[in-house]
Amino acid sequence: MELFIDFILIVGIVLNIIILLKLFKTNNTQLPKKILIVFWFFILFTIIHFYGLLHNLNFLLIPTFILENGSRFLLAVLIYLYVKSLFENEKNFIIRHSAHFIPFILYLLFYIIPSSINYVTDKNIFPYIQTINKHINLALIKDSYGIIYLLMSLNIFYKYKPRLKQFFSTFKEQDFVWIKKFVMLFLIALSTDLIMTFSEIYFGYNVEWDAYITVFLVITAMGYLGYFGLSQTTIFLTEITSEDILLFKNSKTKKIIKQEEENELKSKLNKLFNEEKIHLEKDLNLNDLSQKMQISSRKLSAFLNDVLKTNFYDKVNYHRVEEAKTMLVTDKVIQYTVTAIGELSGFNSKSSFYRIFKKTTGYSPSEYKNSFNNK
């Protein structure tokens, strides 16, 4: 068992270092990136602490105790602030949200540091620490506190989710799933720890390796999120532009497209889709389309949302589905496979073609083809 835990902890340390290096290598200096760097550093110190605990390495235990012990008062807060920073202006962001750090600071000053002094000196210099340990289950408080913040983070995500695709033009829809997965996986880890804490309090059930179970879940989450985050359009969704944020915040309060521009933009857009068939380009993105229309991506996003009541991805997919529907009921269905028709229509994968086609028409491509052949 010890050998297995040792292996998992080493894997966790390596994964954490890779994630931090990737974050440092990104070229932006925006706040979401900075918050994530602090977050992953705390995770790293937590894993190192448990590695020192496993092997009784005091030179690792003592310096990492301060960060590890208070991490649950801070990690969930950092996740909450990361999610919030994606949708708010950076100006004075930390100052405006400084109250969220108060519990961690108080815990650091009145519990962690005094506990460390008692441990290092081997004296009961701060006797109230012993009283706290005897009568208060700090693990229960920290887990509950963390879960509350993670639920608050999910609330922010679901609050803004309906408008994410419409205003953050530089990202693919699935990139935003990172936020949900990020919060949910750490919520599972904390909830598991809370359940084990309850079982110890109320049922006297003690799991010998309970702390390592939580760490194992965190490392598993970290490995999955690392892969998912690094494979995104932008690493860990840290490069949202100030233009995107401004558009997002002003989306309900400020009309960007003037009345006299609407017909001109509609004409340009119809020409690009109906005559030039721009939707057949597999890697088409909003920036490409905005350049062809000779307007900013911000303005195009506003036009699609406010005037056409749609968004970039839905608009493109609509035309791709229409293209595929035409092919499926003409002679081209004899020349090409259904999958090839999806590719010719502009879809970059079989799965996205089938999923979007069925969502739009109510039929799979094959079902749609067969329904016309049987007529």
TAURDA-V594529 format. One record per residue. N is the residue number from 0. RES is the residue in one letter. NEAR is the number of other C-alpha atoms within 12 Angstrom. Layout:
N_RES_NEAR ; N_RES_NEAR
This chain:
0_M_12 ; 1_E_16 ; 2_L_12 ; 3_F_16 ; 4_I_28 ; 5_D_23 ; 6_F_18 ; 7_I_30 ; 8_L_38 ; 9_I_25 ; 10_V_25 ; 11_G_36 ; 12_I_33 ; 13_V_23 ; 14_L_30 ; 15_N_37 ; 16_I_26 ; 17_I_24 ; 18_I_35 ; 19_L_31 ; 20_L_20 ; 21_K_26 ; 22_L_33 ; 23_F_24 ; 24_K_16 ; 25_T_22 ; 26_N_14 ; 27_N_20 ; 28_T_20 ; 29_Q_27 ; 30_L_31 ; 31_P_36 ; 32_K_36 ; 33_K_29 ; 34_I_34 ; 35_L_40 ; 36_I_32 ; 37_V_29 ; 38_F_34 ; 39_W_40 ; 40_F_31 ; 41_F_33 ; 42_I_41 ; 43_L_35 ; 44_F_33 ; 45_T_39 ; 46_I_44 ; 47_I_38 ; 48_H_35 ; 49_F_39 ; 50_Y_36 ; 51_G_25 ; 52_L_26 ; 53_L_26 ; 54_H_18 ; 55_N_14 ; 56_L_17 ; 57_N_19 ; 58_F_16 ; 59_L_23 ; 60_L_27 ; 61_I_29 ; 62_P_23 ; 63_T_30 ; 64_F_34 ; 65_I_32 ; 66_L_35 ; 67_E_34 ; 68_N_32 ; 69_G_38 ; 70_S_39 ; 71_R_42 ; 72_F_40 ; 73_L_39 ; 74_L_43 ; 75_A_44 ; 76_V_40 ; 77_L_41 ; 78_I_46 ; 79_Y_39 ; 80_L_41 ; 81_Y_41 ; 82_V_42 ; 83_K_33 ; 84_S_37 ; 85_L_40 ; 86_F_38 ; 87_E_31 ; 88_N_25 ; 89_E_27 ; 90_K_14 ; 91_N_12 ; 92_F_22 ; 93_I_23 ; 94_I_12 ; 95_R_16 ; 96_H_20 ; 97_S_17 ; 98_A_15 ; 99_H_25 ; 100_F_25 ; 101_I_17 ; 102_P_23 ; 103_F_31 ; 104_I_21 ; 105_L_18 ; 106_Y_27 ; 107_L_25 ; 108_L_18 ; 109_F_22 ; 110_Y_28 ; 111_I_31 ; 112_I_27 ; 113_P_27 ; 114_S_31 ; 115_S_27 ; 116_I_23 ; 117_N_20 ; 118_Y_23 ; 119_V_18 ; 120_T_13 ; 121_D_12 ; 122_K_15 ; 123_N_17 ; 124_I_17 ; 125_F_21 ; 126_P_18 ; 127_Y_17 ; 128_I_26 ; 129_Q_18 ; 130_T_15 ; 131_I_19 ; 132_N_15 ; 133_K_11 ; 134_H_11 ; 135_I_15 ; 136_N_18 ; 137_L_25 ; 138_A_29 ; 139_L_25 ; 140_I_22 ; 141_K_30 ; 142_D_34 ; 143_S_26 ; 144_Y_29 ; 145_G_37 ; 146_I_34 ; 147_I_26 ; 148_Y_33 ; 149_L_40 ; 150_L_28 ; 151_M_27 ; 152_S_34 ; 153_L_32 ; 154_N_20 ; 155_I_27 ; 156_F_32 ; 157_Y_20 ; 158_K_15 ; 159_Y_26 ; 160_K_25 ; 161_P_18 ; 162_R_31 ; 163_L_36 ; 164_K_30 ; 165_Q_37 ; 166_F_42 ; 167_F_43 ; 168_S_40 ; 169_T_35 ; 170_F_31 ; 171_K_27 ; 172_E_27 ; 173_Q_23 ; 174_D_31 ; 175_F_35 ; 176_V_26 ; 177_W_34 ; 178_I_41 ; 179_K_32 ; 180_K_29 ; 181_F_39 ; 182_V_41 ; 183_M_30 ; 184_L_31 ; 185_F_42 ; 186_L_35 ; 187_I_27 ; 188_A_33 ; 189_L_40 ; 190_S_30 ; 191_T_27 ; 192_D_34 ; 193_L_30 ; 194_I_25 ; 195_M_28 ; 196_T_28 ; 197_F_22 ; 198_S_17 ; 199_E_19 ; 200_I_19 ; 201_Y_11 ; 202_F_12 ; 203_G_11 ; 204_Y_14 ; 205_N_16 ; 206_V_19 ; 207_E_12 ; 208_W_19 ; 209_D_24 ; 210_A_29 ; 211_Y_32 ; 212_I_28 ; 213_T_34 ; 214_V_37 ; 215_F_36 ; 216_L_30 ; 217_V_40 ; 218_I_34 ; 219_T_27 ; 220_A_30 ; 221_M_39 ; 222_G_27 ; 223_Y_23 ; 224_L_33 ; 225_G_33 ; 226_Y_22 ; 227_F_26 ; 228_G_32 ; 229_L_27 ; 230_S_19 ; 231_Q_24 ; 232_T_23 ; 233_T_26 ; 234_I_32 ; 235_F_41 ; 236_L_41 ; 237_T_39 ; 238_E_31 ; 239_I_36 ; 240_T_30 ; 241_S_26 ; 242_E_25 ; 243_D_32 ; 244_I_28 ; 245_L_25 ; 246_L_35 ; 247_F_34 ; 248_K_23 ; 249_N_21 ; 250_S_28 ; 251_K_15 ; 252_T_12 ; 253_K_14 ; 254_K_18 ; 255_I_26 ; 256_I_26 ; 257_K_16 ; 258_Q_14 ; 259_E_10 ; 260_E_17 ; 261_E_21 ; 262_N_16 ; 263_E_18 ; 264_L_29 ; 265_K_22 ; 266_S_15 ; 267_K_24 ; 268_L_32 ; 269_N_22 ; 270_K_18 ; 271_L_24 ; 272_F_28 ; 273_N_20 ; 274_E_14 ; 275_E_16 ; 276_K_23 ; 277_I_31 ; 278_H_38 ; 279_L_30 ; 280_E_24 ; 281_K_22 ; 282_D_20 ; 283_L_29 ; 284_N_31 ; 285_L_38 ; 286_N_23 ; 287_D_23 ; 288_L_37 ; 289_S_28 ; 290_Q_19 ; 291_K_22 ; 292_M_25 ; 293_Q_18 ; 294_I_23 ; 295_S_23 ; 296_S_30 ; 297_R_36 ; 298_K_37 ; 299_L_41 ; 300_S_42 ; 301_A_42 ; 302_F_37 ; 303_L_33 ; 304_N_32 ; 305_D_28 ; 306_V_22 ; 307_L_22 ; 308_K_15 ; 309_T_23 ; 310_N_32 ; 311_F_40 ; 312_Y_33 ; 313_D_26 ; 314_K_32 ; 315_V_34 ; 316_N_37 ; 317_Y_29 ; 318_H_33 ; 319_R_37 ; 320_V_39 ; 321_E_30 ; 322_E_31 ; 323_A_41 ; 324_K_34 ; 325_T_22 ; 326_M_30 ; 327_L_34 ; 328_V_27 ; 329_T_17 ; 330_D_14 ; 331_K_21 ; 332_V_26 ; 333_I_15 ; 334_Q_15 ; 335_Y_19 ; 336_T_20 ; 337_V_32 ; 338_T_27 ; 339_A_24 ; 340_I_37 ; 341_G_39 ; 342_E_28 ; 343_L_32 ; 344_S_36 ; 345_G_32 ; 346_F_34 ; 347_N_24 ; 348_S_20 ; 349_K_22 ; 350_S_17 ; 351_S_26 ; 352_F_36 ; 353_Y_31 ; 354_R_20 ; 355_I_30 ; 356_F_36 ; 357_K_22 ; 358_K_17 ; 359_T_24 ; 360_T_22 ; 361_G_15 ; 362_Y_21 ; 363_S_28 ; 364_P_38 ; 365_S_27 ; 366_E_20 ; 367_Y_27 ; 368_K_28 ; 369_N_17 ; 370_S_15 ; 371_F_18 ; 372_N_15 ; 373_N_9 ; 374_K_8
